[in-house]
Amino acid sequence: MLVTIKNFYDTCECTSFKMLKTTLEEKYCGMSISLHFRAPSGLRAVEFVDVLDDGNVIDSHTGHPIDLATLPSTHTQNSL
């Protein structure tokens, strides 16, 4: 799993779910960011999310909770 967190010019690469979760909780609480990763189709996918103060992540557009552990595997080409 390789996910790149982007917040304007601030970029951070996470290689595991644990690293992603920890980085979001410690560095991005209360912020809106984008997560960049490869979808199962091989295409680059982007998810815009809000990191809540408690460390949970929601979709910036819909407000629905995001399961970070399954994000790359459940993201399909049609949801781009």
PDB file with SEQRES, HELIX, SHEET and CRYST1 records, atoms N, CA, C and O in Angstrom:
SEQRES   1 A   80  MET LEU VAL THR ILE LYS ASN PHE TYR ASP THR CYS GLU          
SEQRES   2 A   80  CYS THR SER PHE LYS MET LEU LYS THR THR LEU GLU GLU          
SEQRES   3 A   80  LYS TYR CYS GLY MET SER ILE SER LEU HIS PHE ARG ALA          
SEQRES   4 A   80  PRO SER GLY LEU ARG ALA VAL GLU PHE VAL ASP VAL LEU          
SEQRES   5 A   80  ASP ASP GLY ASN VAL ILE ASP SER HIS THR GLY HIS PRO          
SEQRES   6 A   80  ILE ASP LEU ALA THR LEU PRO SER THR HIS THR GLN ASN          
SEQRES   7 A   80  SER LEU                                                      
HELIX    1 AA1 PHE A   17  LYS A   27  1                                  11    
HELIX    2 AA2 LEU A   68  THR A   70  5                                   3    
HELIX    3 AA3 LEU A   71  THR A   74  1                                   4    
HELIX    4 AA4 GLN A   77  SER A   79  5                                   3    
SHEET    1 AA1 5 ASP A  10  CYS A  14  0                                        
SHEET    2 AA1 5 VAL A   3  ASN A   7 -1                                        
SHEET    3 AA1 5 SER A  32  ARG A  38 -1                                        
SHEET    4 AA1 5 ARG A  44  VAL A  51 -1                                        
SHEET    5 AA1 5 VAL A  57  ASP A  59 -1                                        
CRYST1    1.000    1.000    1.000  90.00  90.00  90.00 P 1           1          
ATOM      1  N   MET A   1       0.848  -1.180   0.000  1.00  0.00           N  
ATOM      2  CA  MET A   1       0.000   0.000   0.000  1.00  0.00           C  
ATOM      3  C   MET A   1       0.888   1.234   0.000  1.00  0.00           C  
ATOM      4  O   MET A   1       1.706   1.422   0.900  1.00  0.00           O  
ATOM      5  N   LEU A   2       0.724   2.054  -0.992  1.00  0.00           N  
ATOM      6  CA  LEU A   2       1.428   3.328  -1.035  1.00  0.00           C  
ATOM      7  C   LEU A   2       0.398   4.423  -1.225  1.00  0.00           C  
ATOM      8  O   LEU A   2      -0.287   4.479  -2.246  1.00  0.00           O  
ATOM      9  N   VAL A   3       0.297   5.290  -0.233  1.00  0.00           N  
ATOM     10  CA  VAL A   3      -0.630   6.411  -0.293  1.00  0.00           C  
ATOM     11  C   VAL A   3       0.172   7.679  -0.058  1.00  0.00           C  
ATOM     12  O   VAL A   3       0.964   7.762   0.881  1.00  0.00           O  
ATOM     13  N   THR A   4      -0.041   8.663  -0.917  1.00  0.00           N  
ATOM     14  CA  THR A   4       0.611   9.950  -0.753  1.00  0.00           C  
ATOM     15  C   THR A   4      -0.414  10.939  -0.227  1.00  0.00           C  
ATOM     16  O   THR A   4      -1.480  11.123  -0.814  1.00  0.00           O  
ATOM     17  N   ILE A   5      -0.078  11.572   0.887  1.00  0.00           N  
ATOM     18  CA  ILE A   5      -0.921  12.607   1.474  1.00  0.00           C  
ATOM     19  C   ILE A   5      -0.433  13.935   0.915  1.00  0.00           C  
ATOM     20  O   ILE A   5       0.763  14.227   0.946  1.00  0.00           O  
ATOM     21  N   LYS A   6      -1.363  14.741   0.403  1.00  0.00           N  
ATOM     22  CA  LYS A   6      -0.987  16.051  -0.118  1.00  0.00           C  
ATOM     23  C   LYS A   6      -1.853  17.132   0.514  1.00  0.00           C  
ATOM     24  O   LYS A   6      -3.072  16.999   0.627  1.00  0.00           O  
ATOM     25  N   ASN A   7      -1.185  18.201   0.921  1.00  0.00           N  
ATOM     26  CA  ASN A   7      -1.832  19.384   1.477  1.00  0.00           C  
ATOM     27  C   ASN A   7      -1.056  20.582   0.957  1.00  0.00           C  
ATOM     28  O   ASN A   7      -0.068  21.000   1.562  1.00  0.00           O  
ATOM     29  N   PHE A   8      -1.497  21.126  -0.151  1.00  0.00           N  
ATOM     30  CA  PHE A   8      -0.795  22.185  -0.865  1.00  0.00           C  
ATOM     31  C   PHE A   8       0.610  21.695  -1.212  1.00  0.00           C  
ATOM     32  O   PHE A   8       0.748  20.759  -1.999  1.00  0.00           O  
ATOM     33  N   TYR A   9       1.651  22.299  -0.648  1.00  0.00           N  
ATOM     34  CA  TYR A   9       3.018  21.896  -0.986  1.00  0.00           C  
ATOM     35  C   TYR A   9       3.569  20.849  -0.031  1.00  0.00           C  
ATOM     36  O   TYR A   9       4.684  20.366  -0.225  1.00  0.00           O  
ATOM     37  N   ASP A  10       2.818  20.497   0.980  1.00  0.00           N  
ATOM     38  CA  ASP A  10       3.239  19.497   1.959  1.00  0.00           C  
ATOM     39  C   ASP A  10       2.837  18.111   1.454  1.00  0.00           C  
ATOM     40  O   ASP A  10       1.651  17.829   1.277  1.00  0.00           O  
ATOM     41  N   THR A  11       3.826  17.251   1.223  1.00  0.00           N  
ATOM     42  CA  THR A  11       3.573  15.904   0.711  1.00  0.00           C  
ATOM     43  C   THR A  11       4.230  14.885   1.630  1.00  0.00           C  
ATOM     44  O   THR A  11       5.359  15.074   2.083  1.00  0.00           O  
ATOM     45  N   CYS A  12       3.505  13.798   1.899  1.00  0.00           N  
ATOM     46  CA  CYS A  12       4.030  12.740   2.758  1.00  0.00           C  
ATOM     47  C   CYS A  12       3.600  11.388   2.178  1.00  0.00           C  
ATOM     48  O   CYS A  12       2.422  11.185   1.883  1.00  0.00           O  
ATOM     49  N   GLU A  13       4.552  10.468   2.014  1.00  0.00           N  
ATOM     50  CA  GLU A  13       4.232   9.128   1.514  1.00  0.00           C  
ATOM     51  C   GLU A  13       4.133   8.143   2.667  1.00  0.00           C  
ATOM     52  O   GLU A  13       4.990   8.100   3.549  1.00  0.00           O  
ATOM     53  N   CYS A  14       3.069   7.356   2.637  1.00  0.00           N  
ATOM     54  CA  CYS A  14       2.836   6.336   3.661  1.00  0.00           C  
ATOM     55  C   CYS A  14       2.836   4.969   2.992  1.00  0.00           C  
ATOM     56  O   CYS A  14       2.186   4.772   1.966  1.00  0.00           O  
ATOM     57  N   THR A  15       3.563   4.035   3.573  1.00  0.00           N  
ATOM     58  CA  THR A  15       3.709   2.710   2.973  1.00  0.00           C  
ATOM     59  C   THR A  15       2.886   1.631   3.680  1.00  0.00           C  
ATOM     60  O   THR A  15       2.898   0.472   3.266  1.00  0.00           O  
ATOM     61  N   SER A  16       2.180   2.004   4.735  1.00  0.00           N  
ATOM     62  CA  SER A  16       1.347   1.028   5.433  1.00  0.00           C  
ATOM     63  C   SER A  16       0.122   1.733   6.009  1.00  0.00           C  
ATOM     64  O   SER A  16       0.097   2.955   6.157  1.00  0.00           O  
ATOM     65  N   PHE A  17      -0.888   0.934   6.328  1.00  0.00           N  
ATOM     66  CA  PHE A  17      -2.095   1.477   6.937  1.00  0.00           C  
ATOM     67  C   PHE A  17      -1.763   2.137   8.267  1.00  0.00           C  
ATOM     68  O   PHE A  17      -2.253   3.228   8.559  1.00  0.00           O  
ATOM     69  N   LYS A  18      -0.941   1.489   9.068  1.00  0.00           N  
ATOM     70  CA  LYS A  18      -0.583   2.021  10.385  1.00  0.00           C  
ATOM     71  C   LYS A  18       0.119   3.370  10.247  1.00  0.00           C  
ATOM     72  O   LYS A  18      -0.177   4.304  10.992  1.00  0.00           O  
ATOM     73  N   MET A  19       1.038   3.472   9.307  1.00  0.00           N  
ATOM     74  CA  MET A  19       1.755   4.728   9.082  1.00  0.00           C  
ATOM     75  C   MET A  19       0.791   5.821   8.615  1.00  0.00           C  
ATOM     76  O   MET A  19       0.891   6.966   9.056  1.00  0.00           O  
ATOM     77  N   LEU A  20      -0.142   5.471   7.725  1.00  0.00           N  
ATOM     78  CA  LEU A  20      -1.124   6.422   7.228  1.00  0.00           C  
ATOM     79  C   LEU A  20      -1.993   6.938   8.368  1.00  0.00           C  
ATOM     80  O   LEU A  20      -2.165   8.147   8.517  1.00  0.00           O  
ATOM     81  N   LYS A  21      -2.534   6.044   9.159  1.00  0.00           N  
ATOM     82  CA  LYS A  21      -3.415   6.411  10.271  1.00  0.00           C  
ATOM     83  C   LYS A  21      -2.677   7.304  11.278  1.00  0.00           C  
ATOM     84  O   LYS A  21      -3.211   8.324  11.711  1.00  0.00           O  
ATOM     85  N   THR A  22      -1.466   6.923  11.643  1.00  0.00           N  
ATOM     86  CA  THR A  22      -0.674   7.687  12.607  1.00  0.00           C  
ATOM     87  C   THR A  22      -0.341   9.073  12.071  1.00  0.00           C  
ATOM     88  O   THR A  22      -0.451  10.063  12.794  1.00  0.00           O  
ATOM     89  N   THR A  23       0.065   9.147  10.812  1.00  0.00           N  
ATOM     90  CA  THR A  23       0.420  10.432  10.207  1.00  0.00           C  
ATOM     91  C   THR A  23      -0.783  11.360  10.154  1.00  0.00           C  
ATOM     92  O   THR A  23      -0.664  12.545  10.467  1.00  0.00           O  
ATOM     93  N   LEU A  24      -1.935  10.838   9.764  1.00  0.00           N  
ATOM     94  CA  LEU A  24      -3.139  11.658   9.706  1.00  0.00           C  
ATOM     95  C   LEU A  24      -3.510  12.187  11.091  1.00  0.00           C  
ATOM     96  O   LEU A  24      -3.866  13.357  11.236  1.00  0.00           O  
ATOM     97  N   GLU A  25      -3.428  11.329  12.103  1.00  0.00           N  
ATOM     98  CA  GLU A  25      -3.793  11.733  13.465  1.00  0.00           C  
ATOM     99  C   GLU A  25      -2.831  12.768  14.033  1.00  0.00           C  
ATOM    100  O   GLU A  25      -3.258  13.703  14.711  1.00  0.00           O  
ATOM    101  N   GLU A  26      -1.530  12.610  13.763  1.00  0.00           N  
ATOM    102  CA  GLU A  26      -0.517  13.472  14.368  1.00  0.00           C  
ATOM    103  C   GLU A  26      -0.297  14.778  13.611  1.00  0.00           C  
ATOM    104  O   GLU A  26       0.034  15.795  14.222  1.00  0.00           O  
ATOM    105  N   LYS A  27      -0.473  14.767  12.294  1.00  0.00           N  
ATOM    106  CA  LYS A  27      -0.060  15.916  11.491  1.00  0.00           C  
ATOM    107  C   LYS A  27      -1.208  16.645  10.794  1.00  0.00           C  
ATOM    108  O   LYS A  27      -1.071  17.823  10.463  1.00  0.00           O  
ATOM    109  N   TYR A  28      -2.324  15.977  10.566  1.00  0.00           N  
ATOM    110  CA  TYR A  28      -3.368  16.566   9.723  1.00  0.00           C  
ATOM    111  C   TYR A  28      -4.737  16.705  10.378  1.00  0.00           C  
ATOM    112  O   TYR A  28      -5.719  16.944   9.675  1.00  0.00           O  
ATOM    113  N   CYS A  29      -4.839  16.565  11.695  1.00  0.00           N  
ATOM    114  CA  CYS A  29      -6.131  16.709  12.376  1.00  0.00           C  
ATOM    115  C   CYS A  29      -6.736  18.079  12.100  1.00  0.00           C  
ATOM    116  O   CYS A  29      -6.052  19.100  12.162  1.00  0.00           O  
ATOM    117  N   GLY A  30      -8.033  18.084  11.794  1.00  0.00           N  
ATOM    118  CA  GLY A  30      -8.741  19.325  11.539  1.00  0.00           C  
ATOM    119  C   GLY A  30      -8.490  19.917  10.167  1.00  0.00           C  
ATOM    120  O   GLY A  30      -8.850  21.067   9.917  1.00  0.00           O  
ATOM    121  N   MET A  31      -7.879  19.153   9.273  1.00  0.00           N  
ATOM    122  CA  MET A  31      -7.531  19.667   7.952  1.00  0.00           C  
ATOM    123  C   MET A  31      -8.235  18.898   6.841  1.00  0.00           C  
ATOM    124  O   MET A  31      -8.666  17.760   7.025  1.00  0.00           O  
ATOM    125  N   SER A  32      -8.339  19.542   5.690  1.00  0.00           N  
ATOM    126  CA  SER A  32      -8.810  18.895   4.473  1.00  0.00           C  
ATOM    127  C   SER A  32      -7.590  18.603   3.614  1.00  0.00           C  
ATOM    128  O   SER A  32      -6.769  19.486   3.364  1.00  0.00           O  
ATOM    129  N   ILE A  33      -7.476  17.350   3.161  1.00  0.00           N  
ATOM    130  CA  ILE A  33      -6.303  16.921   2.399  1.00  0.00           C  
ATOM    131  C   ILE A  33      -6.745  16.024   1.251  1.00  0.00           C  
ATOM    132  O   ILE A  33      -7.925  15.699   1.118  1.00  0.00           O  
ATOM    133  N   SER A  34      -5.784  15.632   0.428  1.00  0.00           N  
ATOM    134  CA  SER A  34      -6.074  14.640  -0.610  1.00  0.00           C  
ATOM    135  C   SER A  34      -5.165  13.444  -0.420  1.00  0.00           C  
ATOM    136  O   SER A  34      -4.008  13.576  -0.021  1.00  0.00           O  
ATOM    137  N   LEU A  35      -5.710  12.273  -0.713  1.00  0.00           N  
ATOM    138  CA  LEU A  35      -4.971  11.017  -0.648  1.00  0.00           C  
ATOM    139  C   LEU A  35      -4.819  10.497  -2.071  1.00  0.00           C  
ATOM    140  O   LEU A  35      -5.814  10.331  -2.776  1.00  0.00           O  
ATOM    141  N   HIS A  36      -3.592  10.240  -2.501  1.00  0.00           N  
ATOM    142  CA  HIS A  36      -3.297   9.775  -3.853  1.00  0.00           C  
ATOM    143  C   HIS A  36      -2.781   8.341  -3.765  1.00  0.00           C  
ATOM    144  O   HIS A  36      -1.915   8.039  -2.944  1.00  0.00           O  
ATOM    145  N   PHE A  37      -3.313   7.461  -4.610  1.00  0.00           N  
ATOM    146  CA  PHE A  37      -2.930   6.049  -4.580  1.00  0.00           C  
ATOM    147  C   PHE A  37      -3.284   5.404  -5.908  1.00  0.00           C  
ATOM    148  O   PHE A  37      -3.945   6.017  -6.745  1.00  0.00           O  
ATOM    149  N   ARG A  38      -2.844   4.165  -6.102  1.00  0.00           N  
ATOM    150  CA  ARG A  38      -3.185   3.401  -7.307  1.00  0.00           C  
ATOM    151  C   ARG A  38      -4.431   2.572  -7.034  1.00  0.00           C  
ATOM    152  O   ARG A  38      -4.486   1.817  -6.064  1.00  0.00           O  
ATOM    153  N   ALA A  39      -5.432   2.719  -7.898  1.00  0.00           N  
ATOM    154  CA  ALA A  39      -6.644   1.908  -7.818  1.00  0.00           C  
ATOM    155  C   ALA A  39      -6.328   0.513  -8.361  1.00  0.00           C  
ATOM    156  O   ALA A  39      -5.315   0.340  -9.038  1.00  0.00           O  
ATOM    157  N   PRO A  40      -7.170  -0.485  -8.079  1.00  0.00           N  
ATOM    158  CA  PRO A  40      -6.934  -1.834  -8.597  1.00  0.00           C  
ATOM    159  C   PRO A  40      -6.791  -1.878 -10.119  1.00  0.00           C  
ATOM    160  O   PRO A  40      -6.136  -2.771 -10.657  1.00  0.00           O  
ATOM    161  N   SER A  41      -7.398  -0.925 -10.806  1.00  0.00           N  
ATOM    162  CA  SER A  41      -7.298  -0.882 -12.265  1.00  0.00           C  
ATOM    163  C   SER A  41      -5.914  -0.447 -12.732  1.00  0.00           C  
ATOM    164  O   SER A  41      -5.581  -0.580 -13.910  1.00  0.00           O  
ATOM    165  N   GLY A  42      -5.102   0.077 -11.804  1.00  0.00           N  
ATOM    166  CA  GLY A  42      -3.778   0.575 -12.155  1.00  0.00           C  
ATOM    167  C   GLY A  42      -3.745   2.075 -12.364  1.00  0.00           C  
ATOM    168  O   GLY A  42      -2.670   2.669 -12.457  1.00  0.00           O  
ATOM    169  N   LEU A  43      -4.916   2.692 -12.437  1.00  0.00           N  
ATOM    170  CA  LEU A  43      -4.994   4.141 -12.602  1.00  0.00           C  
ATOM    171  C   LEU A  43      -4.735   4.846 -11.282  1.00  0.00           C  
ATOM    172  O   LEU A  43      -5.018   4.307 -10.211  1.00  0.00           O  
ATOM    173  N   ARG A  44      -4.202   6.041 -11.365  1.00  0.00           N  
ATOM    174  CA  ARG A  44      -3.995   6.835 -10.164  1.00  0.00           C  
ATOM    175  C   ARG A  44      -5.342   7.382  -9.715  1.00  0.00           C  
ATOM    176  O   ARG A  44      -6.110   7.908 -10.520  1.00  0.00           O  
ATOM    177  N   ALA A  45      -5.618   7.254  -8.436  1.00  0.00           N  
ATOM    178  CA  ALA A  45      -6.884   7.706  -7.866  1.00  0.00           C  
ATOM    179  C   ALA A  45      -6.608   8.766  -6.799  1.00  0.00           C  
ATOM    180  O   ALA A  45      -5.555   8.763  -6.161  1.00  0.00           O  
ATOM    181  N   VAL A  46      -7.550   9.650  -6.623  1.00  0.00           N  
ATOM    182  CA  VAL A  46      -7.442  10.706  -5.618  1.00  0.00           C  
ATOM    183  C   VAL A  46      -8.728  10.737  -4.813  1.00  0.00           C  
ATOM    184  O   VAL A  46      -9.823  10.694  -5.373  1.00  0.00           O  
ATOM    185  N   GLU A  47      -8.592  10.810  -3.527  1.00  0.00           N  
ATOM    186  CA  GLU A  47      -9.744  10.924  -2.625  1.00  0.00           C  
ATOM    187  C   GLU A  47      -9.541  12.182  -1.783  1.00  0.00           C  
ATOM    188  O   GLU A  47      -8.506  12.334  -1.133  1.00  0.00           O  
ATOM    189  N   PHE A  48     -10.518  13.076  -1.792  1.00  0.00           N  
ATOM    190  CA  PHE A  48     -10.454  14.297  -0.993  1.00  0.00           C  
ATOM    191  C   PHE A  48     -11.152  14.019   0.330  1.00  0.00           C  
ATOM    192  O   PHE A  48     -12.319  13.630   0.358  1.00  0.00           O  
ATOM    193  N   VAL A  49     -10.428  14.220   1.425  1.00  0.00           N  
ATOM    194  CA  VAL A  49     -10.951  13.853   2.740  1.00  0.00           C  
ATOM    195  C   VAL A  49     -10.726  14.976   3.748  1.00  0.00           C  
ATOM    196  O   VAL A  49      -9.872  15.844   3.572  1.00  0.00           O  
ATOM    197  N   ASP A  50     -11.528  14.923   4.808  1.00  0.00           N  
ATOM    198  CA  ASP A  50     -11.364  15.792   5.969  1.00  0.00           C  
ATOM    199  C   ASP A  50     -10.942  14.904   7.127  1.00  0.00           C  
ATOM    200  O   ASP A  50     -11.555  13.868   7.382  1.00  0.00           O  
ATOM    201  N   VAL A  51      -9.890  15.314   7.829  1.00  0.00           N  
ATOM    202  CA  VAL A  51      -9.430  14.576   9.007  1.00  0.00           C  
ATOM    203  C   VAL A  51     -10.028  15.269  10.219  1.00  0.00           C  
ATOM    204  O   VAL A  51      -9.717  16.425  10.504  1.00  0.00           O  
ATOM    205  N   LEU A  52     -10.883  14.555  10.922  1.00  0.00           N  
ATOM    206  CA  LEU A  52     -11.557  15.120  12.086  1.00  0.00           C  
ATOM    207  C   LEU A  52     -10.611  15.183  13.277  1.00  0.00           C  
ATOM    208  O   LEU A  52      -9.561  14.541  13.279  1.00  0.00           O  
ATOM    209  N   ASP A  53     -10.985  15.952  14.279  1.00  0.00           N  
ATOM    210  CA  ASP A  53     -10.134  16.120  15.466  1.00  0.00           C  
ATOM    211  C   ASP A  53      -9.881  14.813  16.209  1.00  0.00           C  
ATOM    212  O   ASP A  53      -8.865  14.676  16.890  1.00  0.00           O  
ATOM    213  N   ASP A  54     -10.800  13.847  16.086  1.00  0.00           N  
ATOM    214  CA  ASP A  54     -10.617  12.561  16.762  1.00  0.00           C  
ATOM    215  C   ASP A  54      -9.809  11.567  15.915  1.00  0.00           C  
ATOM    216  O   ASP A  54      -9.615  10.422  16.322  1.00  0.00           O  
ATOM    217  N   GLY A  55      -9.335  12.006  14.729  1.00  0.00           N  
ATOM    218  CA  GLY A  55      -8.520  11.152  13.871  1.00  0.00           C  
ATOM    219  C   GLY A  55      -9.301  10.394  12.820  1.00  0.00           C  
ATOM    220  O   GLY A  55      -8.705   9.797  11.924  1.00  0.00           O  
ATOM    221  N   ASN A  56     -10.629  10.402  12.909  1.00  0.00           N  
ATOM    222  CA  ASN A  56     -11.438   9.751  11.884  1.00  0.00           C  
ATOM    223  C   ASN A  56     -11.405  10.555  10.597  1.00  0.00           C  
ATOM    224  O   ASN A  56     -11.143  11.757  10.613  1.00  0.00           O  
ATOM    225  N   VAL A  57     -11.672   9.882   9.473  1.00  0.00           N  
ATOM    226  CA  VAL A  57     -11.580  10.504   8.164  1.00  0.00           C  
ATOM    227  C   VAL A  57     -12.927  10.390   7.466  1.00  0.00           C  
ATOM    228  O   VAL A  57     -13.543   9.325   7.448  1.00  0.00           O  
ATOM    229  N   ILE A  58     -13.378  11.513   6.887  1.00  0.00           N  
ATOM    230  CA  ILE A  58     -14.626  11.506   6.132  1.00  0.00           C  
ATOM    231  C   ILE A  58     -14.382  12.056   4.727  1.00  0.00           C  
ATOM    232  O   ILE A  58     -13.450  12.829   4.505  1.00  0.00           O  
ATOM    233  N   ASP A  59     -15.226  11.648   3.791  1.00  0.00           N  
ATOM    234  CA  ASP A  59     -15.158  12.151   2.424  1.00  0.00           C  
ATOM    235  C   ASP A  59     -15.533  13.637   2.431  1.00  0.00           C  
ATOM    236  O   ASP A  59     -16.564  14.018   2.985  1.00  0.00           O  
ATOM    237  N   SER A  60     -14.699  14.463   1.818  1.00  0.00           N  
ATOM    238  CA  SER A  60     -14.939  15.914   1.816  1.00  0.00           C  
ATOM    239  C   SER A  60     -16.217  16.296   1.104  1.00  0.00           C  
ATOM    240  O   SER A  60     -16.843  17.293   1.461  1.00  0.00           O  
ATOM    241  N   HIS A  61     -16.619  15.530   0.109  1.00  0.00           N  
ATOM    242  CA  HIS A  61     -17.790  15.885  -0.690  1.00  0.00           C  
ATOM    243  C   HIS A  61     -19.092  15.335  -0.113  1.00  0.00           C  
ATOM    244  O   HIS A  61     -20.113  16.023  -0.118  1.00  0.00           O  
ATOM    245  N   THR A  62     -19.062  14.106   0.380  1.00  0.00           N  
ATOM    246  CA  THR A  62     -20.297  13.467   0.848  1.00  0.00           C  
ATOM    247  C   THR A  62     -20.465  13.477   2.358  1.00  0.00           C  
ATOM    248  O   THR A  62     -21.586  13.381   2.857  1.00  0.00           O  
ATOM    249  N   GLY A  63     -19.358  13.591   3.094  1.00  0.00           N  
ATOM    250  CA  GLY A  63     -19.422  13.523   4.547  1.00  0.00           C  
ATOM    251  C   GLY A  63     -19.476  12.110   5.089  1.00  0.00           C  
ATOM    252  O   GLY A  63     -19.597  11.916   6.299  1.00  0.00           O  
ATOM    253  N   HIS A  64     -19.388  11.116   4.210  1.00  0.00           N  
ATOM    254  CA  HIS A  64     -19.420   9.721   4.637  1.00  0.00           C  
ATOM    255  C   HIS A  64     -18.064   9.307   5.197  1.00  0.00           C  
ATOM    256  O   HIS A  64     -17.030   9.770   4.715  1.00  0.00           O  
ATOM    257  N   PRO A  65     -18.055   8.439   6.211  1.00  0.00           N  
ATOM    258  CA  PRO A  65     -16.788   7.952   6.770  1.00  0.00           C  
ATOM    259  C   PRO A  65     -15.989   7.166   5.729  1.00  0.00           C  
ATOM    260  O   PRO A  65     -16.562   6.500   4.866  1.00  0.00           O  
ATOM    261  N   ILE A  66     -14.665   7.252   5.819  1.00  0.00           N  
ATOM    262  CA  ILE A  66     -13.761   6.542   4.919  1.00  0.00           C  
ATOM    263  C   ILE A  66     -13.022   5.477   5.725  1.00  0.00           C  
ATOM    264  O   ILE A  66     -12.464   5.772   6.782  1.00  0.00           O  
ATOM    265  N   ASP A  67     -13.017   4.249   5.231  1.00  0.00           N  
ATOM    266  CA  ASP A  67     -12.247   3.171   5.851  1.00  0.00           C  
ATOM    267  C   ASP A  67     -10.870   3.158   5.190  1.00  0.00           C  
ATOM    268  O   ASP A  67     -10.717   2.654   4.077  1.00  0.00           O  
ATOM    269  N   LEU A  68      -9.883   3.703   5.866  1.00  0.00           N  
ATOM    270  CA  LEU A  68      -8.544   3.830   5.290  1.00  0.00           C  
ATOM    271  C   LEU A  68      -7.897   2.484   4.989  1.00  0.00           C  
ATOM    272  O   LEU A  68      -7.097   2.373   4.060  1.00  0.00           O  
ATOM    273  N   ALA A  69      -8.236   1.468   5.765  1.00  0.00           N  
ATOM    274  CA  ALA A  69      -7.616   0.151   5.585  1.00  0.00           C  
ATOM    275  C   ALA A  69      -7.973  -0.464   4.241  1.00  0.00           C  
ATOM    276  O   ALA A  69      -7.191  -1.235   3.685  1.00  0.00           O  
ATOM    277  N   THR A  70      -9.139  -0.134   3.718  1.00  0.00           N  
ATOM    278  CA  THR A  70      -9.586  -0.734   2.461  1.00  0.00           C  
ATOM    279  C   THR A  70      -9.672   0.282   1.324  1.00  0.00           C  
ATOM    280  O   THR A  70     -10.181  -0.038   0.250  1.00  0.00           O  
ATOM    281  N   LEU A  71      -9.189   1.482   1.542  1.00  0.00           N  
ATOM    282  CA  LEU A  71      -9.332   2.540   0.538  1.00  0.00           C  
ATOM    283  C   LEU A  71      -8.826   2.155  -0.847  1.00  0.00           C  
ATOM    284  O   LEU A  71      -9.610   2.218  -1.793  1.00  0.00           O  
ATOM    285  N   PRO A  72      -7.577   1.762  -1.028  1.00  0.00           N  
ATOM    286  CA  PRO A  72      -7.120   1.428  -2.395  1.00  0.00           C  
ATOM    287  C   PRO A  72      -7.835   0.228  -3.010  1.00  0.00           C  
ATOM    288  O   PRO A  72      -8.071   0.214  -4.218  1.00  0.00           O  
ATOM    289  N   SER A  73      -8.181  -0.767  -2.217  1.00  0.00           N  
ATOM    290  CA  SER A  73      -8.772  -1.979  -2.777  1.00  0.00           C  
ATOM    291  C   SER A  73     -10.247  -1.803  -3.150  1.00  0.00           C  
ATOM    292  O   SER A  73     -10.760  -2.544  -3.988  1.00  0.00           O  
ATOM    293  N   THR A  74     -10.933  -0.832  -2.540  1.00  0.00           N  
ATOM    294  CA  THR A  74     -12.350  -0.651  -2.838  1.00  0.00           C  
ATOM    295  C   THR A  74     -12.596   0.491  -3.810  1.00  0.00           C  
ATOM    296  O   THR A  74     -13.720   0.667  -4.280  1.00  0.00           O  
ATOM    297  N   HIS A  75     -11.598   1.246  -4.110  1.00  0.00           N  
ATOM    298  CA  HIS A  75     -11.754   2.381  -5.010  1.00  0.00           C  
ATOM    299  C   HIS A  75     -11.779   1.872  -6.447  1.00  0.00           C  
ATOM    300  O   HIS A  75     -10.848   1.193  -6.880  1.00  0.00           O  
ATOM    301  N   THR A  76     -12.823   2.190  -7.178  1.00  0.00           N  
ATOM    302  CA  THR A  76     -12.950   1.706  -8.551  1.00  0.00           C  
ATOM    303  C   THR A  76     -12.859   2.860  -9.533  1.00  0.00           C  
ATOM    304  O   THR A  76     -12.999   4.028  -9.169  1.00  0.00           O  
ATOM    305  N   GLN A  77     -12.629   2.514 -10.750  1.00  0.00           N  
ATOM    306  CA  GLN A  77     -12.501   3.510 -11.804  1.00  0.00           C  
ATOM    307  C   GLN A  77     -13.782   4.336 -11.948  1.00  0.00           C  
ATOM    308  O   GLN A  77     -13.716   5.522 -12.270  1.00  0.00           O  
ATOM    309  N   ASN A  78     -14.929   3.732 -11.716  1.00  0.00           N  
ATOM    310  CA  ASN A  78     -16.202   4.422 -11.865  1.00  0.00           C  
ATOM    311  C   ASN A  78     -16.439   5.471 -10.798  1.00  0.00           C  
ATOM    312  O   ASN A  78     -17.243   6.379 -11.007  1.00  0.00           O  
ATOM    313  N   SER A  79     -15.760   5.379  -9.648  1.00  0.00           N  
ATOM    314  CA  SER A  79     -15.996   6.337  -8.588  1.00  0.00           C  
ATOM    315  C   SER A  79     -15.087   7.542  -8.685  1.00  0.00           C  
ATOM    316  O   SER A  79     -15.142   8.425  -7.830  1.00  0.00           O  
ATOM    317  N   LEU A  80     -14.258   7.597  -9.700  1.00  0.00           N  
ATOM    318  CA  LEU A  80     -13.383   8.756  -9.867  1.00  0.00           C  
ATOM    319  C   LEU A  80     -14.159   9.920 -10.276  1.00  0.00           C  
ATOM    320  O   LEU A  80     -13.598  10.999 -10.469  1.00  0.00           O  
TER     321      LEU A  80                                                      
END                                                                             
